[in-house]
C-alpha cells in the first residue's frame, strides 16, 4: 500500500466524513451493486455489444 493512502486513512480516522457524505457513498455503492446484479440476472443487451470489425484498425 502506498504511503499516500496510509496518510489519507489516518486523516479520515481523525476527521471522519459527514453523515451526508457517508450516505452518498453508500448510495453509490448500492447503485453499482444493483447494476451488477441486474446485468448478471438479465444479461448484457446485444445492442450494446461491440462487434469486432476485423483487422481494419483505426480510420486515418
Secondary structure, DSSP 8 states (H G I E B T S, - for coil): --HHHHHHHHHHHHS---HHHHHHHHHHHHHHHHHHHHHHHH---GGG------S--S--
